[in-house]
């Protein structure tokens, strides 16, 4: 699962970097147009503000991706050293530290079930994998199902 999320993060980072480069190119063209007198000062300031806001938004998204990636890399390294108690990590974690595992385990998000009065994953893939894993583990040494 982490490998797939890692690839998705890399793809998103490439897309964000491409968008940032496009915005920087727009800034250069905007300055050139202003110097040539092709646009008014008001248009220049409005466009400059819009482009800078978009560049900042992209930078924030890249920072969030980097944070998510480094958090899971850190968790991956720690798992080799000791067992992580996810209950304690969740209880003691910051909002960001809680959102990052949520994105990993439930990439499609969680929905609230009024019927069960509980949050449920939209994609049951993780639970299917867990059920198969536990099914195999519980059958160890009992091939005939006794």
C-alpha positions in Angstrom: 0.0 0.0 0.0 2.8 2.4 0.9 4.5 1.8 -2.4 1.4 2.7 -4.3 0.9 5.9 -2.2 4.6 6.7 -2.7 4.2 6.5 -6.5 1.1 8.7 -6.3 3.0 11.2 -4.2 5.8 11.3 -6.8 3.3 11.7 -9.7 1.5 14.5 -7.8 4.9 16.2 -7.0 5.9 16.1 -10.7 2.5 17.6 -11.7 2.8 20.3 -9.0 6.4 21.2 -10.2 5.1 21.5 -13.7 2.3 23.8 -12.6 4.8 25.9 -10.6 7.1 26.2 -13.7 4.0 27.3 -15.8 3.2 30.0 -13.2 6.8 31.2 -13.2 6.7 31.4 -17.0 3.4 33.4 -16.7 5.2 35.8 -14.3 8.0 36.4 -16.8 5.5 37.0 -19.6 3.5 39.3 -17.4 6.5 41.4 -16.6 7.5 41.5 -20.3 3.9 42.6 -21.3 4.0 45.4 -18.6 7.4 46.6 -19.8 6.1 46.7 -23.4 3.0 48.7 -22.3 0.7 46.0 -23.4 -1.2 45.9 -20.1 -2.3 48.5 -17.5 -0.8 48.8 -14.1 -4.1 47.5 -12.5 -4.2 44.5 -14.8 -0.5 43.8 -14.0 -1.1 44.0 -10.2 -4.2 41.8 -10.4 -2.4 39.1 -12.5 0.7 39.3 -10.4 -1.4 38.8 -7.2 -3.2 35.8 -8.8 0.0 34.2 -10.0 1.7 34.6 -6.6 -1.3 33.1 -4.8 -1.2 30.1 -7.1 2.5 29.7 -6.6 2.0 29.8 -2.9 -0.8 27.3 -3.1 1.4 24.9 -5.1 4.3 25.4 -2.6 1.9 24.5 0.3 0.7 21.3 -1.5 4.3 20.3 -2.2 5.2 20.9 1.4 2.2 18.7 2.5 3.3 15.9 0.2 6.9 16.1 1.5 5.6 16.0 5.1 3.4 12.9 4.4 6.3 11.2 2.6 8.8 11.9 5.3 6.4 10.8 8.0 5.8 7.4 6.4 9.5 7.0 5.6 10.2 7.6 9.3 7.5 5.1 10.3 8.9 2.6 7.9 12.3 2.9 9.5 10.9 2.7 13.0 9.0 -0.5 12.3 12.3 -2.3 11.8 13.5 -1.1 15.2 10.4 -1.5 17.3 6.7 -2.2 17.1 4.5 0.9 16.6 1.5 1.1 18.8 -0.9 2.9 16.4 -3.4 3.4 19.2 -0.9 5.4 21.2 0.5 7.2 18.1 -3.1 8.2 17.2 -4.0 9.3 20.7 -0.8 11.4 21.1 -0.4 12.6 17.5 -1.0 16.1 16.2 -3.8 16.7 13.6 -1.3 16.3 10.7 0.1 13.1 12.2 -3.5 11.7 12.3 -4.4 12.8 8.8 -1.4 11.3 7.1 -2.1 7.6 8.1 -5.8 8.3 7.3 -4.8 9.2 3.7 -2.6 6.1 3.5 -5.1 3.6 4.9 -8.2 5.3 3.4 -7.2 7.0 0.2 -10.9 7.4 -0.8 -11.8 8.8 2.5 -14.2 7.8 5.2 -18.0 8.1 5.1 -20.4 8.2 8.0 -22.9 5.4 8.1 -26.1 6.6 9.7 -27.2 2.9 9.8 -24.2 1.8 11.8 -23.5 5.2 13.5 -19.9 4.8 12.6 -17.3 6.0 10.0 -16.7 3.5 7.3 -14.2 3.3 4.4 -15.7 3.9 1.0 -13.2 1.4 -0.5 -13.3 -1.9 1.4 -10.0 -3.1 -0.2 -8.0 -2.7 3.0 -10.5 -4.7 5.0 -10.7 -7.4 2.4 -6.9 -7.7 2.6 -7.0 -7.9 6.4 -9.7 -10.6 6.3 -7.7 -12.7 3.9 -4.6 -12.3 6.0 -6.3 -13.2 9.2 -8.0 -16.1 7.4 -4.7 -17.5 6.4 -3.1 -16.9 9.8 -5.9 -18.6 11.7 -5.7 -21.7 9.4 -2.0 -22.3 10.2 -1.6 -25.8 11.5 -5.2 -26.6 10.9 -5.5 -27.4 7.1 -8.7 -29.4 7.5 -10.5 -26.6 9.3 -10.9 -28.5 12.6 
